[in-house]
Amino acid sequence: MTLLRAAVIGTGFVGPHHVDAIRRGGYGEVVALGGADRPQLDAVAHRLGIARATLDIDSLLSDPGIDVVHICTPNVTHVALATAALEAGKHVVVEKPLALDAASARGLVDLAARVERHAMVSFTYRGYPMIRQARSLVADGTLGRVRLAHGQYLQDWLARATDYNWRLEPATGGASRAIADIGSHWFDTIEYVSGLRIEAVLADLATFIPFRARPASDTVAFGTAIGSTEQVAVASEDAATILVRFEGGARGACVVSQVSPGHKNDFAIELTGTDRSLAWRQEAPEGLWLGAIDGAQLLVRAPAPVEAGVPSLPAGHPEGWGEALRDLLRSFYAAIVAADPLPAAGAPAPYPTLADGARAVTFVEAALISARESRWVAMSETSPGPKESTDA
């Protein structure tokens, strides 16, 4: 099998993980790494064993030997880079959020369809086996009719006033931080598992640390300011509590926070149906709790079939975030290799499409409007377009 040739743009936290996931997925090889800072770019390329490392992103996009471009850069760059990559005929993987506003996100959806390229957003949690099993249990009626869907996404990497990152700057990260960065994962996962669509939100946002110490030098994710700093005002939210209403009558709620000490990546969901409830937690991802009135059980991951010559680990050997990203990309690359037709709007898709990413941007916008105006906001008020895929 001929491997797809990929270029990864971005040398921060997530870019190297994309390199690893591509290599382990069985369908692709990484032939180039793009970045904006020469010393960091060279260091990361050397560490990862990538021969071609360039600051000239246009040269990557114009290279006919590159099939897939991964955009793992700050949020403000996503639309421009994805647009250029699609117009250059590349298949595209974009980190979330897809865009800083729903209109721009919708433009990318339309462009990908027009140029007939596969394009996905990295909603990594869809790649977890137990998340896929949870979706199957809901779909086959094990829970009965879903009444409630709730959960949390709690982190502590910005819990101190000396913690700083580009995501704190609206010009780079966007108007929303906690919701766009991690609340978007809760939104996508809860819709994916439940098969339901959120129709309205009521959000309350809080900035608990209104001023932070910004380092004089550039920072990376999960860093703390050291040395020379300046005090800067913070405009985006540290945390949010959000109520949601689903089409069909179900209700839900989530709490997102990047300032909760002791919580590293505490993402959890729970669905309650008329017959049973189920719950999953990312920090213990191999299990799925299934409860009923007369008892409860813990389902564990079963052995998975070998795909593209790359086996999942045997049951009992924990797989985590890296494997979830690998398997998500594996489905995307497999669709390209097989020359599968592009997913139609609203039809099942083997990966999270740009339309799914645009829907998540709509959720973020609705939450911002709700918090600003202290009211319920319908998703349709900022809706980017037709019904999106919730299959993968």
Secondary structure, 3 states (H helix, E strand, C coil): CCCEEEEEECCCCCHHHHHHHHHHHCCEEEEEEECCCHHHHHHHHHHHCCCCEECCHHHHHCCCCCCEEEECCCHHHHHHHHHHHHHCCCEEEECCCCCCCHHHHHHHHHHHHHHCCCEEECCHHHHCHHHHHHHHHHHCCCCCCEEEEEEEEECCCCCCCCEECHHHCHHHHCCCCHHHHHHHHHHHHHHHHHCCCEEEEEEEEECCCCEEEEECCCCCCCEECCCCEEEEECCCCCEEEEEEEECCCCEEEEEEECCCCCCCCEEEEEEEECCCEEEEECCCCCEEEEEECCEEEEEECCCCCCECCECCCCCCCCCCHHHHHHHHHHHHHHHHHCCCCCCCCCCCCCCCEHHHHHHHHHHHHHHHHHHHHCCCEEHHHCCCCCCCCCCC
